[in-house]
């Protein structure tokens, strides 16, 4: 009975919902070029750094607790240079001539 009451309380408070705003693991500081606040966040696919517009995943060998502002700026700048992901056309592959 107590477990059911606890589950109902969690559902009412919105706990366990996906999406929405998440609390950052750490706030690293402002980006030197843009001035935007760089945050270290935990995402669905692992930790990442974000300045609000650009999101860069951390390398697998990196410990999220040891990330510095300089590393985060480096990753964000590299991601910005790379540009958005390219989407391929799926229809052309399945058409018969």
Secondary structure as the mmCIF struct_conf table of DSSP 4:
data_model
#
loop_
_struct_conf.conf_type_id
_struct_conf.id
_struct_conf.beg_label_comp_id
_struct_conf.beg_label_asym_id
_struct_conf.beg_label_seq_id
_struct_conf.end_label_comp_id
_struct_conf.end_label_asym_id
_struct_conf.end_label_seq_id
HELX_RH_AL_P HELX_RH_AL_P1 UNK A 2 UNK A 13
TURN_TY1_P TURN_TY1_P1 UNK A 14 UNK A 16
BEND BEND1 UNK A 19 UNK A 20
BEND BEND2 UNK A 25 UNK A 25
STRN STRN1 UNK A 26 UNK A 30
TURN_TY1_P TURN_TY1_P2 UNK A 32 UNK A 34
HELX_LH_PP_P HELX_LH_PP_P1 UNK A 36 UNK A 36
STRN STRN2 UNK A 37 UNK A 43
TURN_TY1_P TURN_TY1_P3 UNK A 44 UNK A 45
STRN STRN3 UNK A 46 UNK A 50
BEND BEND3 UNK A 51 UNK A 53
STRN STRN4 UNK A 55 UNK A 57
HELX_LH_PP_P HELX_LH_PP_P2 UNK A 58 UNK A 59
TURN_TY1_P TURN_TY1_P4 UNK A 60 UNK A 61
HELX_RH_3T_P HELX_RH_3T_P1 UNK A 64 UNK A 66
HELX_RH_AL_P HELX_RH_AL_P2 UNK A 69 UNK A 82
BEND BEND4 UNK A 84 UNK A 84
HELX_LH_PP_P HELX_LH_PP_P3 UNK A 85 UNK A 86
BEND BEND5 UNK A 90 UNK A 90
HELX_RH_AL_P HELX_RH_AL_P3 UNK A 91 UNK A 94
#
